[in-house]
Amino acid sequence: MPQSNPELANASLSQGHEPKWQKTRDSKWSQFKVILGREKYLYVLALPGILFFLIFKYLPIWGLALAFKNYSPYLGFWQSEWVGFKYFNEFFTNPDFLLLFRNTMAISLLNIVFFFPIPIVLAILINEVHNRAFKKTIQTIIYLPHFLSWVIIAGICFIILGQSDGIINKIIVELGGKPIGFLTEPNYFWGLLTAQSIWKEAGWGTIIFLAAIAGINQDLYEAAQIDGANRWKQIVNVTLPCIKSTIIVLLILRLGQVMEVGFEQIYLMMSSPVSHVADVFDTYVYRTGIQNGRFSYATVVGIFKSVVGLILVVTANRLAKKFGEEGLY
């Protein structure tokens, strides 16, 4: 069997015979420099976004090691004791785990089923309005709640739905009925959160769908009109198919946030009577990680939420690809 000669290999390199991998790497680097020089202003424009993700998304990843340490602020990150999967085992065997998982998934599912389609419907309805002044007025009205903080939203709900001083309950009492505990009855809590999210964010969510509808080729609508299609058939056969890819991408992204149900909203609306249906992973992390100082344990909860979101995104994207859609990546 022939053996390689190191002297011959060195001689060939000295004569300019570079390895194939070296040539490929140099070629790619040359191509990158050409592209960088040609599109330098685009890269400068993207630089703030790149720095944001590097500083706030990628650099903090090293902090996930806290989940495998018994972190103590007095000892610091490097001196804290390694405990392996101790906190993972504690989290998954915690009696509250199933309750937290149920509440989080139920609230997310309600948001996906009821909240997600509403911006699509609103965008289509707004697109059908031909009076520009009326159209802009409607858009302004439905955008405004987005700029209100959850503190204000919660305050409005207490004023309207409070059991003793709420406007609705005062009307019910005046009509001879009994006050209803909208804010203290567990059966109403999930629906109340979903209604709040719809009122606050549905209008703002129409922006992307309106942009997608604006990009539809108007010739398609003219062809549909020639074929005798009314406005409803144009929506079903032209508008919805043309924005289907946008809907799928946003749905995949929404599935990635299925464990993020909004800490501030739930924390402001939560009370003792509804705590068993209101306690979710976000409030649990605040209670155990911040208030009780169990940073390592709270990191485990954060990792679990991220892994679930990643699995859902990858699964949804593969299903979209399987059915012939472009997907997210």
LOFIVO-37990 format. One record per atom (N, C-alpha, C): x, y, z; residue in one letter. Coordinates in steps of 0.2 Angstrom, whole numbers, padded with zeros to 4 digits, always signed. Layout:
BEGIN
XYZa
...
// end
This chain:
BEGIN
+0004-0006+0000m
+0000+0000+0000m
+0004+0006+0000m
+0003+0011-0005p
+0008+0017-0005p
+0007+0021+0001p
+0013+0024+0003q
+0013+0029+0009q
+0014+0036+0007q
+0011+0040+0010s
+0012+0047+0008s
+0019+0050+0011s
+0022+0054+0007n
+0028+0057+0008n
+0028+0064+0011n
+0029+0065+0017p
+0028+0072+0019p
+0033+0077+0015p
+0039+0075+0013e
+0043+0080+0010e
+0040+0082+0003e
+0037+0077+0000l
+0034+0078-0007l
+0027+0083-0006l
+0024+0081+0000a
+0018+0085+0001a
+0020+0093+0002a
+0025+0094+0006n
+0027+0100+0007n
+0030+0104+0001n
+0033+0100-0003a
+0036+0103-0010a
+0030+0105-0014a
+0025+0101-0014s
+0019+0102-0019s
+0016+0109-0016s
+0015+0109-0010l
+0012+0116-0007l
+0016+0122-0008l
+0023+0121-0008s
+0027+0126-0009s
+0027+0128-0017s
+0025+0124-0021q
+0025+0125-0028q
+0018+0128-0030q
+0014+0129-0025g
+0007+0132-0027g
+0001+0127-0027g
+0003+0121-0026h
-0003+0116-0026h
-0006+0116-0019h
-0011+0120-0018e
-0015+0120-0012e
-0020+0115-0012e
-0022+0113-0006p
-0027+0108-0005p
-0034+0111-0008p
-0038+0106-0009k
-0045+0108-0012k
-0049+0112-0007k
-0049+0110-0001w
-0053+0114+0004w
-0050+0121+0005w
-0044+0122+0004q
-0041+0128+0005q
-0043+0133-0001q
-0043+0130-0007k
-0045+0134-0013k
-0053+0136-0012k
-0057+0131-0009t
-0064+0133-0008t
-0065+0138-0003t
-0061+0138+0002r
-0062+0143+0007r
-0060+0150+0005r
-0054+0150+0001d
-0052+0156-0002d
-0057+0159-0007d
-0060+0155-0011s
-0065+0157-0016s
-0071+0160-0012s
-0074+0156-0007k
-0079+0159-0004k
-0078+0166+0000k
-0072+0166+0003w
-0070+0173+0006w
-0070+0178+0001w
-0067+0177-0005s
-0067+0182-0011s
-0074+0184-0013s
-0078+0179-0013q
-0085+0181-0015q
-0088+0185-0010q
-0087+0183-0004f
-0090+0187+0002f
-0088+0194+0002f
-0081+0195+0000k
-0078+0202+0000k
-0081+0206-0006k
-0082+0203-0011v
-0085+0206-0017v
-0093+0208-0015v
-0096+0204-0012i
-0103+0205-0010i
-0103+0211-0005i
-0099+0210+0000l
-0099+0215+0005l
-0097+0222+0002l
-0092+0223-0003g
-0091+0229-0006g
-0096+0232-0010g
-0100+0227-0013r
-0106+0230-0017r
-0112+0232-0013r
-0113+0228-0008e
-0119+0230-0004e
-0117+0233+0003e
-0112+0236+0003k
-0110+0239+0010k
-0115+0243+0013k
-0119+0247+0010y
-0123+0251+0013y
-0129+0247+0016y
-0131+0242+0013l
-0136+0238+0016l
-0134+0234+0022l
-0127+0232+0022y
-0125+0229+0028y
-0124+0235+0034y
-0123+0241+0032v
-0122+0246+0037v
-0129+0247+0040v
-0134+0247+0035l
-0141+0248+0038l
-0143+0242+0042l
-0141+0236+0041a
-0143+0230+0045a
-0139+0230+0051a
-0133+0234+0052l
-0129+0233+0058l
-0132+0234+0064l
-0137+0239+0065p
-0140+0239+0072p
-0144+0233+0074p
-0147+0230+0069g
-0151+0224+0070g
-0147+0218+0072g
-0141+0218+0068i
-0136+0212+0070i
-0133+0213+0077i
-0131+0219+0079l
-0129+0221+0085l
-0134+0219+0091l
-0140+0221+0089f
-0146+0219+0094f
-0146+0212+0096f
-0146+0208+0090f
-0147+0200+0091f
-0140+0198+0095f
-0134+0200+0093l
-0128+0198+0096l
-0128+0199+0103l
-0130+0205+0105i
-0129+0208+0112i
-0135+0205+0117i
-0141+0205+0114f
-0147+0203+0118f
-0149+0196+0117f
-0147+0193+0112k
-0150+0186+0110k
-0145+0181+0111k
-0139+0182+0108y
-0134+0177+0108y
-0129+0177+0114y
-0126+0183+0116l
-0122+0183+0121l
-0125+0181+0128l
-0131+0182+0129p
-0134+0179+0135p
-0135+0172+0136p
-0134+0168+0130i
-0135+0161+0130i
-0130+0158+0135i
-0124+0160+0136w
-0120+0157+0141w
-0123+0157+0148w
-0128+0161+0149g
-0131+0161+0156g
-0135+0155+0157g
-0137+0152+0152l
-0141+0146+0153l
-0137+0140+0157l
-0131+0141+0158a
-0127+0137+0162a
-0129+0137+0169a
-0133+0143+0171l
-0136+0143+0178l
-0140+0138+0180l
-0143+0135+0175a
-0148+0129+0176a
-0145+0123+0179a
-0138+0123+0177f
-0134+0117+0180f
-0130+0118+0186f
-0131+0124+0189k
-0127+0126+0194k
-0132+0128+0200k
-0129+0128+0206n
-0133+0130+0212n
-0130+0137+0213n
-0133+0142+0209y
-0130+0149+0209y
-0132+0152+0215y
-0126+0156+0217s
-0127+0160+0223s
-0124+0167+0221s
-0127+0172+0222p
-0124+0179+0221p
-0118+0180+0225p
-0117+0177+0230y
-0111+0179+0234y
-0105+0175+0232y
-0106+0169+0229l
-0101+0166+0226l
-0099+0168+0219l
-0104+0170+0215g
-0103+0172+0208g
-0105+0166+0204g
-0105+0168+0197f
-0106+0163+0192f
-0101+0157+0192f
-0095+0159+0192w
-0090+0154+0191w
-0088+0150+0197w
-0089+0152+0203q
-0088+0149+0209q
-0094+0145+0212q
-0100+0146+0209s
-0106+0142+0211s
-0105+0134+0209s
-0108+0130+0214e
-0107+0123+0213e
-0111+0120+0207e
-0108+0116+0203w
-0112+0112+0198w
-0116+0107+0201w
-0122+0107+0199v
-0127+0102+0202v
-0130+0097+0196v
-0128+0098+0190g
-0131+0094+0185g
-0138+0095+0183g
-0142+0090+0183f
-0149+0090+0181f
-0154+0090+0187f
-0151+0093+0193k
-0155+0093+0199k
-0161+0097+0198k
-0161+0103+0196y
-0166+0107+0195y
-0171+0105+0190y
-0169+0102+0185f
-0173+0099+0180f
-0178+0094+0183f
-0175+0090+0187n
-0179+0084+0190n
-0184+0087+0195n
-0182+0093+0198e
-0186+0096+0203e
-0192+0099+0200e
-0191+0102+0194f
-0196+0106+0190f
-0201+0101+0187f
-0199+0096+0184f
-0203+0091+0181f
-0207+0087+0186f
-0205+0086+0192t
-0208+0082+0197t
-0212+0086+0202t
-0212+0093+0200n
-0216+0098+0204n
-0223+0097+0203n
-0227+0096+0209p
-0235+0095+0208p
-0238+0101+0204p
-0235+0107+0204d
-0238+0113+0200d
-0236+0112+0193d
-0232+0108+0191f
-0230+0108+0184f
-0236+0107+0179f
-0240+0102+0180l
-0246+0101+0176l
-0251+0106+0176l
-0252+0109+0182l
-0256+0115+0182l
-0254+0121+0178l
-0247+0122+0179l
-0244+0128+0175l
-0245+0127+0167l
-0243+0120+0166f
-0243+0119+0158f
-0250+0119+0156f
-0255+0117+0160r
-0262+0117+0157r
-0264+0124+0156r
-0263+0129+0161n
-0265+0136+0161n
-0262+0139+0155n
-0255+0138+0154t
-0252+0141+0149t
-0254+0139+0142t
-0255+0133+0141m
-0257+0130+0134m
-0264+0132+0133m
-0269+0132+0138a
-0276+0134+0137a
-0276+0141+0135a
-0273+0146+0138i
-0273+0153+0136i
-0270+0154+0129i
-0264+0151+0128s
-0261+0151+0121s
-0266+0148+0116s
-0269+0143+0117l
-0274+0140+0112l
-0280+0144+0111l
-0282+0148+0116l
-0288+0152+0115l
-0286+0158+0111l
-0279+0161+0112n
-0277+0166+0108n
-0276+0164+0100n
-0274+0158+0099i
-0273+0156+0092i
-0279+0155+0089i
-0284+0152+0092v
-0291+0150+0089v
-0295+0157+0088v
-0295+0161+0093f
-0299+0167+0093f
-0296+0173+0091f
-0290+0174+0093f
-0286+0181+0092f
-0283+0181+0085f
-0279+0175+0083f
-0275+0175+0077f
-0280+0177+0071f
-0286+0174+0070p
-0289+0175+0064p
-0292+0182+0063p
-0293+0186+0069i
-0297+0192+0069i
-0293+0198+0065i
-0286+0198+0066p
-0283+0203+0061p
-0283+0202+0054p
-0284+0196+0052i
-0285+0194+0045i
-0292+0196+0043i
-0297+0195+0047v
-0303+0197+0045v
-0304+0205+0045v
-0301+0208+0050l
-0301+0215+0050l
-0297+0218+0044l
-0292+0215+0042a
-0288+0218+0036a
-0292+0217+0030a
-0295+0212+0029i
-0299+0211+0023i
-0305+0216+0023i
-0308+0217+0028l
-0314+0222+0029l
-0312+0229+0027l
-0306+0231+0030i
-0303+0237+0029i
-0301+0238+0022i
-0299+0233+0019n
-0297+0233+0012n
-0303+0234+0007n
-0309+0232+0010e
-0315+0233+0005e
-0318+0240+0006e
-0315+0244+0011v
-0318+0251+0011v
-0315+0255+0006v
-0319+0259+0002h
-0316+0263-0003h
-0315+0270-0001h
-0319+0272+0003n
-0319+0279+0006n
-0312+0280+0010n
-0307+0284+0007r
-0301+0284+0011r
-0301+0288+0017r
-0305+0293+0018a
-0306+0296+0025a
-0309+0291+0030a
-0314+0288+0028f
-0317+0283+0033f
-0312+0277+0034f
-0309+0275+0029k
-0304+0270+0030k
-0299+0272+0035k
-0296+0278+0034k
-0290+0280+0039k
-0293+0281+0046k
-0299+0283+0046t
-0302+0284+0053t
-0303+0278+0057t
-0305+0273+0053i
-0306+0266+0056i
-0300+0263+0058i
-0294+0264+0054q
-0288+0261+0056q
-0285+0264+0062q
-0286+0271+0062t
-0283+0275+0068t
-0287+0272+0075t
-0293+0271+0074i
-0297+0269+0080i
-0295+0262+0083i
-0294+0258+0078i
-0292+0251+0080i
-0285+0250+0082i
-0281+0255+0080y
-0273+0255+0081y
-0272+0258+0088y
-0276+0262+0091l
-0275+0266+0097l
-0274+0261+0103l
-0278+0256+0104p
-0277+0252+0110p
-0270+0249+0111p
-0267+0248+0105h
-0260+0245+0105h
-0255+0250+0109h
-0257+0256+0110f
-0252+0261+0113f
-0254+0262+0120f
-0259+0258+0123l
-0261+0259+0130l
-0257+0253+0133l
-0254+0255+0139s
-0251+0249+0143s
-0256+0245+0146s
-0253+0239+0148w
-0258+0234+0151w
-0261+0236+0158w
-0257+0241+0161v
-0259+0244+0168v
-0266+0248+0166v
-0266+0252+0161i
-0272+0255+0159i
-0278+0251+0157i
-0276+0245+0153i
-0281+0241+0151i
-0284+0237+0157i
-0280+0235+0162a
-0282+0232+0168a
-0287+0237+0172a
-0285+0243+0172g
-0289+0248+0176g
-0296+0249+0173g
-0296+0249+0166i
-0302+0250+0162i
-0307+0244+0164i
-0304+0238+0164c
-0308+0232+0165c
-0311+0232+0173c
-0307+0234+0177f
-0309+0235+0184f
-0315+0240+0185f
-0314+0245+0181i
-0320+0250+0181i
-0326+0248+0178i
-0325+0244+0173i
-0331+0242+0169i
-0334+0235+0172i
-0330+0231+0174l
-0332+0224+0176l
-0332+0223+0184l
-0330+0227+0188g
-0329+0226+0195g
-0336+0224+0198g
-0335+0220+0203q
-0342+0217+0206q
-0346+0222+0210q
-0342+0226+0213s
-0346+0231+0217s
-0347+0238+0214s
-0342+0240+0211d
-0342+0247+0208d
-0342+0247+0200d
-0342+0241+0197g
-0341+0241+0190g
-0348+0243+0186g
-0347+0246+0181i
-0352+0249+0177i
-0358+0244+0175i
-0355+0238+0172i
-0360+0233+0170i
-0364+0230+0176i
-0360+0229+0181n
-0364+0226+0187n
-0369+0231+0190n
-0367+0238+0190k
-0372+0243+0192k
-0379+0243+0188k
-0378+0242+0181i
-0383+0241+0177i
-0387+0235+0178i
-0384+0229+0180i
-0387+0223+0181i
-0391+0224+0188i
-0388+0227+0193v
-0392+0228+0199v
-0398+0233+0198v
-0397+0238+0194e
-0403+0242+0193e
-0409+0239+0189e
-0407+0234+0185l
-0412+0230+0182l
-0415+0224+0186l
-0412+0224+0192g
-0415+0219+0197g
-0411+0212+0198g
-0405+0212+0194g
-0401+0206+0195g
-0396+0206+0200g
-0392+0201+0201k
-0387+0200+0205k
-0380+0202+0202k
-0376+0205+0206p
-0369+0206+0203p
-0365+0200+0201p
-0362+0200+0195i
-0358+0195+0193i
-0351+0196+0194i
-0347+0191+0196g
-0340+0191+0198g
-0336+0190+0191g
-0336+0195+0187f
-0332+0194+0181f
-0325+0193+0182f
-0322+0197+0187l
-0315+0197+0189l
-0313+0191+0194l
-0318+0188+0197t
-0316+0184+0202t
-0319+0177+0201t
-0322+0176+0195e
-0325+0169+0194e
-0320+0166+0189e
-0317+0160+0191p
-0312+0156+0187p
-0315+0155+0180p
-0321+0153+0179n
-0324+0152+0172n
-0324+0157+0167n
-0323+0163+0170y
-0323+0169+0165y
-0316+0172+0164y
-0311+0169+0168f
-0304+0172+0167f
-0301+0171+0160f
-0301+0165+0158w
-0297+0164+0151w
-0301+0168+0146w
-0307+0168+0146g
-0311+0172+0141g
-0309+0179+0141g
-0309+0182+0148l
-0307+0189+0149l
-0301+0191+0146l
-0296+0187+0147l
-0289+0188+0145l
-0289+0188+0137l
-0292+0183+0134t
-0293+0183+0126t
-0296+0189+0124t
-0302+0191+0127a
-0305+0197+0125a
-0301+0204+0125a
-0297+0204+0131q
-0292+0210+0132q
-0287+0210+0126q
-0284+0204+0124s
-0279+0204+0119s
-0282+0206+0112s
-0288+0203+0111i
-0291+0205+0105i
-0292+0213+0104i
-0295+0216+0110w
-0296+0223+0109w
-0290+0227+0109w
-0285+0225+0112k
-0278+0229+0112k
-0274+0228+0106k
-0274+0222+0103e
-0268+0220+0098e
-0271+0218+0091e
-0278+0217+0091a
-0280+0215+0084a
-0279+0220+0079a
-0281+0226+0081g
-0280+0232+0076g
-0273+0232+0073g
-0268+0232+0078w
-0261+0233+0076w
-0259+0227+0072w
-0262+0221+0073g
-0260+0215+0069g
-0262+0215+0062g
-0267+0220+0060t
-0269+0220+0053t
-0264+0223+0049t
-0258+0227+0052i
-0254+0230+0047i
-0250+0226+0042i
-0248+0220+0045i
-0244+0216+0040i
-0249+0213+0035i
-0255+0211+0037f
-0260+0208+0032f
-0262+0213+0027f
-0263+0220+0029l
-0265+0225+0024l
-0259+0226+0019l
-0253+0225+0022a
-0247+0226+0017a
-0247+0220+0012a
-0248+0214+0015a
-0249+0208+0010a
-0254+0209+0005a
-0260+0212+0007i
-0266+0213+0002i
-0264+0218-0003i
-0260+0223-0001a
-0259+0229-0005a
-0254+0226-0011a
-0250+0221-0009g
-0246+0218-0014g
-0249+0213-0019g
-0255+0212-0019i
-0258+0208-0023i
-0259+0211-0030i
-0258+0207-0035n
-0259+0210-0042n
-0266+0211-0044n
-0268+0218-0045q
-0274+0220-0047q
-0277+0216-0053q
-0273+0214-0057d
-0276+0210-0063d
-0280+0204-0061d
-0278+0201-0055l
-0282+0195-0053l
-0289+0197-0051l
-0290+0203-0048y
-0297+0205-0047y
-0301+0206-0053y
-0297+0210-0058e
-0301+0211-0064e
-0303+0205-0068e
-0298+0200-0068a
-0300+0194-0071a
-0306+0190-0068a
-0306+0191-0061a
-0311+0188-0057a
-0318+0191-0059a
-0318+0198-0059q
-0324+0202-0061q
-0326+0200-0068q
-0322+0199-0072i
-0324+0197-0079i
-0327+0190-0079i
-0325+0186-0075d
-0328+0179-0074d
-0334+0179-0070d
-0337+0185-0068g
-0343+0186-0064g
-0342+0185-0057g
-0336+0185-0054a
-0336+0184-0046a
-0338+0190-0043a
-0342+0190-0038n
-0344+0195-0033n
-0338+0197-0028n
-0339+0201-0024r
-0334+0203-0019r
-0332+0197-0014r
-0337+0194-0012w
-0336+0188-0008w
-0332+0183-0011w
-0333+0181-0018k
-0329+0176-0021k
-0322+0179-0023k
-0322+0185-0024q
-0315+0188-0025q
-0311+0187-0019q
-0314+0188-0013i
-0310+0187-0006i
-0308+0180-0006i
-0313+0175-0007v
-0311+0168-0006v
-0306+0166-0011v
-0307+0168-0017n
-0303+0165-0023n
-0297+0169-0025n
-0296+0175-0022v
-0290+0179-0024v
-0287+0181-0018v
-0290+0185-0014t
-0287+0188-0008t
-0284+0183-0003t
-0288+0178-0001l
-0285+0173+0004l
-0280+0169+0001l
-0280+0166-0005p
-0275+0162-0008p
-0268+0166-0008p
-0269+0173-0010c
-0263+0177-0011c
-0259+0179-0005c
-0263+0179+0001i
-0260+0180+0007i
-0259+0174+0012i
-0260+0168+0009k
-0259+0162+0012k
-0252+0161+0015k
-0247+0163+0011s
-0240+0162+0014s
-0239+0166+0020s
-0241+0172+0019t
-0240+0177+0025t
-0244+0174+0031t
-0250+0172+0030i
-0254+0169+0036i
-0250+0163+0039i
-0247+0159+0035i
-0244+0153+0037i
-0237+0155+0041i
-0233+0159+0038v
-0227+0161+0042v
-0229+0164+0049v
-0234+0169+0049l
-0236+0172+0055l
-0238+0167+0060l
-0242+0162+0058l
-0244+0156+0062l
-0239+0152+0065l
-0234+0151+0061i
-0228+0147+0063i
-0224+0151+0069i
-0223+0158+0067l
-0220+0162+0072l
-0224+0162+0079l
-0231+0162+0078r
-0235+0162+0084r
-0234+0156+0088r
-0234+0150+0085l
-0233+0144+0088l
-0226+0144+0092l
-0221+0148+0090g
-0215+0148+0093g
-0216+0152+0100g
-0221+0156+0101q
-0222+0160+0107q
-0228+0157+0111q
-0229+0150+0110v
-0235+0147+0113v
-0234+0147+0121v
-0228+0148+0123m
-0227+0148+0130m
-0226+0155+0133m
-0227+0160+0129e
-0226+0167+0131e
-0234+0169+0131e
-0237+0170+0136v
-0244+0172+0136v
-0245+0179+0139v
-0239+0182+0141g
-0240+0189+0143g
-0240+0189+0151g
-0234+0190+0154f
-0233+0191+0161f
-0237+0197+0164f
-0236+0203+0161e
-0239+0209+0164e
-0247+0208+0164e
-0250+0206+0158q
-0257+0206+0158q
-0260+0201+0163q
-0257+0195+0164i
-0260+0190+0169i
-0258+0192+0176i
-0252+0195+0177y
-0250+0197+0184y
-0255+0203+0186y
-0257+0207+0182l
-0261+0213+0184l
-0269+0210+0185l
-0271+0205+0182m
-0278+0203+0182m
-0278+0197+0187m
-0273+0194+0190m
-0273+0188+0194m
-0275+0191+0201m
-0279+0187+0204s
-0281+0187+0211s
-0282+0181+0214s
-0283+0180+0221s
-0283+0174+0224s
-0289+0169+0222s
-0295+0172+0220p
-0300+0167+0218p
-0299+0164+0211p
-0294+0167+0207v
-0293+0164+0201v
-0286+0162+0200v
-0282+0161+0205s
-0275+0160+0205s
-0274+0153+0202s
-0278+0148+0203h
-0277+0141+0200h
-0278+0141+0193h
-0282+0146+0190v
-0282+0146+0183v
-0278+0151+0179v
-0275+0156+0184a
-0271+0161+0181a
-0264+0160+0181a
-0261+0156+0186d
-0254+0155+0187d
-0251+0151+0181d
-0247+0154+0177v
-0243+0152+0171v
-0236+0152+0172v
-0232+0149+0167f
-0225+0149+0168f
-0222+0156+0169f
-0224+0161+0166d
-0221+0167+0167d
-0222+0170+0174d
-0228+0169+0177t
-0229+0172+0184t
-0225+0167+0189t
-0225+0161+0187y
-0221+0156+0191y
-0214+0158+0192y
-0211+0160+0186v
-0204+0162+0186v
-0203+0168+0190v
-0207+0173+0189y
-0206+0179+0193y
-0207+0177+0201y
-0211+0173+0203r
-0212+0171+0210r
-0206+0167+0213r
-0204+0162+0209t
-0199+0158+0211t
-0192+0161+0210t
-0191+0164+0204g
-0184+0166+0202g
-0182+0173+0205g
-0187+0178+0205i
-0186+0185+0207i
-0187+0186+0214i
-0194+0184+0216q
-0196+0185+0223q
-0192+0180+0228q
-0191+0174+0226n
-0188+0169+0231n
-0180+0168+0229n
-0178+0172+0224g
-0171+0172+0223g
-0168+0165+0220g
-0172+0161+0217r
-0170+0154+0215r
-0168+0155+0207r
-0163+0158+0206f
-0161+0160+0199f
-0160+0154+0194f
-0157+0149+0197s
-0155+0143+0193s
-0162+0139+0192s
-0166+0138+0196y
-0173+0135+0195y
-0177+0139+0190y
-0177+0145+0190a
-0180+0149+0185a
-0177+0149+0178a
-0171+0148+0178t
-0168+0147+0171t
-0170+0140+0168t
-0171+0135+0172v
-0173+0129+0170v
-0180+0130+0167v
-0185+0134+0170v
-0191+0135+0167v
-0191+0139+0160v
-0186+0143+0160g
-0185+0147+0154g
-0183+0142+0148g
-0178+0138+0150i
-0176+0133+0145i
-0181+0129+0142i
-0185+0126+0147f
-0191+0122+0145f
-0196+0126+0140f
-0197+0132+0142k
-0202+0136+0137k
-0198+0137+0130k
-0192+0138+0130s
-0189+0139+0124s
-0189+0133+0119s
-0187+0127+0123v
-0187+0120+0119v
-0194+0119+0116v
-0199+0120+0120v
-0206+0119+0118v
-0207+0123+0112v
-0206+0129+0112g
-0207+0134+0106g
-0203+0132+0100g
-0197+0130+0101l
-0192+0127+0096l
-0195+0121+0092l
-0198+0116+0096i
-0201+0110+0094i
-0207+0112+0089i
-0211+0116+0092l
-0217+0118+0088l
-0216+0122+0082l
-0211+0126+0082v
-0209+0130+0076v
-0206+0125+0070v
-0202+0121+0073v
-0199+0116+0068v
-0204+0111+0065v
-0209+0109+0069t
-0214+0104+0067t
-0219+0108+0062t
-0221+0114+0064a
-0225+0117+0060a
-0222+0119+0053a
-0216+0121+0053n
-0212+0122+0047n
-0212+0116+0042n
-0210+0110+0045r
-0210+0104+0041r
-0217+0102+0038r
-0222+0103+0042l
-0229+0102+0040l
-0231+0107+0034l
-0229+0113+0035a
-0230+0118+0029a
-0226+0116+0023a
-0220+0114+0024k
-0216+0111+0018k
-0219+0105+0015k
-0222+0101+0019k
-0225+0095+0017k
-0231+0096+0012k
-0235+0101+0014f
-0241+0103+0010f
-0239+0108+0005f
-0233+0109+0003g
-0231+0113-0003g
-0231+0121-0001g
-0230+0123+0005e
-0230+0130+0006e
-0222+0131+0007e
-0220+0138+0007e
-0213+0140+0008e
-0211+0139+0015e
-0215+0140+0020g
-0213+0139+0027g
-0209+0145+0029g
-0206+0145+0035l
-0202+0150+0038l
-0195+0150+0035l
-0192+0144+0034y
-0185+0144+0032y
-0184+0138+0027y
// end
